[in-house]
């Protein structure tokens, strides 16, 4: 179990990591609004199956999101989604301008990662672009 949030976007599991108050739930909500599905908010179960890691929510949290200023709401959710991208939330002033091939290691698996400032308007677009780069739909200029 990991203190983070997770979203499925077109079947790709996105793990959102960051300290309390960094915007994990806010970013997850914006990804849902742009077509994603909730996997889990606040706590994520990561399970190894064969040669992949899969994301799910703890049973008592299925479909629940705690939205500051509103309360706890129930939303559509999915389970057992393959982990394809780790988003690490960071303050804007420490982001690298040209991060190439960042990786996060979870249970001996190397997962592509992206450092983001969660409150940037472009955060959801950058996540979609990062997934397209992984699928070779977009090529980075190195």
Secondary structure, DSSP 8 states (H G I E B T S, - for coil): -EESEEEEETTEEEEEE--TTSSHHHHHHHHHHTT-EEEESSEEEEEEETTEEEEE--GGGTTEEEETTTEEEE--B--SEEEEEEEEE--GGG--TT--S-EEEETTEEEEEEEE-TTSTTHHHHHHHHHHHHTTSS----
